[in-house]
Amino acid sequence: MEIWINPDCSKCRSALSVLDAAAVGYTVRRYLEDPPKEHEIRDVLVKLGLEPWDITRTGEARAADLGLHDWPRDSRSRDRWIRALAENPTLIQRPIITADDGSAVVGRTEQAVRSILG
């Protein structure tokens, strides 16, 4: 299991607490220091069953700088969104947890984190 976190994020710290309480093994990836490559974002999106705009923090100042609110959300624009996430990891929703069985979840709630534990 791997969890992408920002250690300054309360949702990330809460997710880590749930994982620790469940005594599951996991690897922490501080994705701001070790940003995922485009292929890793694509892989996570498949596991999540989501599109890149679904995991984009559109309220971030960088999102406004890029004009993301005006970007189309369609298959032709998918690569552009993925590239933006890879180049600007602060835009990636957190925490993202991937399990060894190939499932994944955006663990913003305790319930979401528990759902990946099986």
PyMOL commands that set and color helices and strands:
alter all, ss='L'
color gray80, all
select helices_A, chain A and resi 10-21+38-48+52-55+61-66+68-70+75-87+89-91+110-115
alter helices_A, ss='H'
color red, helices_A
select strands_A, chain A and resi 2-5+27-30+96-98+104-106
alter strands_A, ss='S'
color yellow, strands_A
deselect
rebuild
show_as cartoon
